[in-house]
Amino acid sequence: MDAGLKGKKALVTGGGVGIGLAIAAALADEGVDVAIANRNDYPEAAAAVRSRGVRCVPIRADVSREADVVRMICEAAAGLGGLDLFVNNAAAHWDEPILKATLPAWSNAVATNLTACVLGCREAGKRFVAQGRGAILIVGSTAAFTTFPGEFSYRVTKSALIPYMQCLAAELAPFKVRVNMLTPGTFITRMTRAMGFEGPIYDKIMAETPLRRAGDADADLGPSAVLLLSDKLSGYTTGTNLVVDGGVSLRVLPWRTQDEIVAMNT
């Protein structure tokens, strides 16, 4: 189905790898010109986006710094010839036990996962309000719904994005600017690999996931991002949180095994 996005201009933070790149590629497949912002250069990511027949503007920026965020939005709009869509995806882990928490790690988590989103949406939102159109997508995490010892700062900052997204959606709605959230569950990316989400840990996670598999960023998240960013497909949707997690946030109580659930329904 045509999402009606051809010719639009988008900026994706953290767009060089993992989930961000999957979203950038999905938008490019719809004919969207894309700017991808990252702390480091990812020329292969820009090449992958351009291979879809659209423009790609790589931007080097540290989204935890206000000056970088302001420059990033300006460079994206200048390089693409405008800006219609903003995807706040960049995130980072600084894992520490609560009783061993350090101020630098906590401050970095807040700056990258929360403050960067507030600043990016502020700058993109100003442009969207001025032009009377635009769509913002904030990438959350099912970490907001669960507890995992040792990574409290990631979970606290990701949780805070939910009420922020709702407030932003309410304040920008009068200007015809939509704001939504996309919340992934377990996806095997460079970040989750670094966290050890493979081997025995992966098996434990999959045992608690009703669909019994990890998500595929290209197949499972890219289309969902397109859906929420498209005025044609979701023009009456704002302030919503689309959870793409294989059912893990259902918090299924372990009273019945998977085989028993299948048996009782067949």
N, C-alpha and C positions, 0 to 999 in steps of 0.2 A: 504494500500500500504506500502511495506517495504521501510523505509526511508534510509536504508543503514547505520544506526548509531550504530548497535550492536557492543559492545566492545570498543566504544569510551569512553573518560573520560571528564567529564564536571564539572565546578565550577559555582554555582549559588549564587550570593550574595543576602541576604535577602530571602534565600530559605526555611526558616522555617515556613513561614505563607503566606497566601494570594496568590498573583500572582506568587511570587517566588516559593512557594511550588507546585503550579499547573504546572509550567514549569519543575521543578525538577521531578515531578511525570510523566509528559508526556515523558520526556527523558528516565526515568527509564523503562517505558512501551516499549520503543524502544530498550532496552537492554544496555542502557548507564549507566556506573558507575558514581555516582554523589557525589560531595562534596557540602555541603550547609553551607554557612557562615552567621553568625548572631551575633548581639551584645549579645544576650542572648541564653541560651540553649533551644532547642526544641526537646526533645527526641522522642516525638510522631511523629514529622516530619521525623526524621531519620528512625524510625520504619516503617512509611508508604512507604518510598522509598525502604527500604530493602525488604518489603513484595512483591515487584515486581520481586524479584529474582536477584537483582544487589547489588553491594557494595555501601554503603553510608558512607561518612566521614564527620561528623559534625565538624565545625571549629568555634571557638568563636573569633570574630574580630570586631573591630570598624573601619569601612572602611573610616572614616573621618581622621584617623591617618595613616601617611605614613608607619611607621614601622609595623603596623598591616596588611596593605595591602601587603607589601613585604612578611611578614611571612605567610599570608593567601595563597598566590599563591604557595609558597614553600611547605607548608603543604598539599595543595590539590594535587600537583604533586607527592609528596612523598607517600601520603596515597593511591592514586589511581594507582600509577605506570605510571604516565604520565599525560598530559593534552592536550586535543584536542579542547575543546569548552569552551568559557567563556561567562557567562550571567551577565551583570551588571544590577541588578534589585533594589538593596537597595535604599531607598529614605525616606525622612521624611518631615513633614510639621512644619513650625514655623510661624503661622499666626499672622500678625500684620497689622493694617492700615498703609499706607505709611507715614503719618505725625506723627505716633507714633513708627516708626521703631527704633529698638535698634540694636547696633552693634553685640551683642552676637547672637541674633536670625538670623540676616542676615549672619553672619559668619558661623553659624552652617548649614544653608541652602546651602550655597556655598560649604562648606566642604563635606557634605553628598551627595548632589544631583549632584554636578558637579566635584569637585576635586577628589572625590573617584572614579568616572568613569575614569578620566584621569589617575590616578595612577594605577587602576586595569587593564585598557587596556594597559598601558605601560608595566607592568610586564608580563601580559599574552602574549602581542604582542611580546616581546623579545623571549619568548619560541617558539611561533608559527613561527616567522621568522627563528629562528635557525633550526627548524625541517622542514621548507618548506611547512607547512600546518597548518590549523586551521581556526576556525570561531568564530567571536565575535558577540554577540547580545546585543544591548543596549535597555533597556526598557524605553520608553519615556512616554508622557502623552498628551492627547488632551488639557490639561491646556496650552500647548504651543500655541494653536490656539485661545484661548478665554481669556476673562477677567472676574475675579470674585473678587469683592472688598474684601480686607482683607487678601489675600494670594499671594501678589505680589512676594515674595521671591521664592515660589515654582514655580510659572509660569515663572519667569525670568530664574531660573536655569534649568528648564526642557527645555525651549526654546533654551538655549545655547547648549544643547546636540545635536541638529540637525546639525548645521554646524560642530561641533566637529566630529560627526559620519562620515560626508561626507569627511572631511580632513583625518581622520584615514583610511577610505576605500581607498582613493586615494593613500596614502603613503604605505599601506600594500599590495596593489594589485600586485605589481611586485614580491612579495614573496609568491603569491598564498594563501594569507590569506584574507578571505572575512569578511566584516563588514556590518551589517544591523541594523535597528531599528524596534522595535515592539511598536506601540503606542496604548495603551488601552484607551477606553472612560470610561464610568461609570460602574464599577464593585463593587459589594457589598463585601467588605473585612473588616478586623478589622480596617484598617486605615480610610476607608470611613465611617464606622459606627461611629468611634470616631469624625468624622467631622460632623456628623448629617445627613448623606445621607440616611435617612429613613423618613417615615411619610410625612408631607407636602412638605419638600424639595425634597424628592424622586419623589413625584407626579409632581412637577414643572419641574424637570429634564426630566422625562419621557415624559412630554407633548412636550418637544423640541427635543425629540429623534425620528427620523422617524420610527425605528423599534419598538418603544414603550415598550422597556424592557431594564433592565440592563444586562450587559454581565455576562456570567458564566465562571469563570476563567478556570475550567477544560475543559469545552466543547469548549470554544471560543478562549482561548489564548494558551493553551497547544499545540494543533495541529499547530497553526500558528508559534509558536516558533520552533517546530520540522521542519516545512517547511523551515524556514530561516536558520536553522543550518545545514541542510542536504545538503551535496555536491551532492548527487544523485538527489534531488528534486529541488535544487536552486543553482547548481554549477556555473551558469552564472549570478548570482545576487549578486551585492555588491553595497553599498552606497544607498540602498533604504529604505524607511520608510513605513512599512505596518501598516495602521491605522485600528484598530478593535474597532469601536465605535458605531455601530448601526446607523451610518449615521449622528451623531450629528455635525461633522465637515463640513457637507455640507452647514451648515448655511442657511437652507431653510427659505426663507422670508415668514412671516405669512400672505400672501395675500389670501391663500386658506386654508380651513380647511382640516383635514384628510379625512372627508367624501366627500368633493368636489373633492379631488384628486382621490379617489376611483371611484367616479361617472364619472369623465371625462375619465377614462381609462377602463371603462366597458360598 
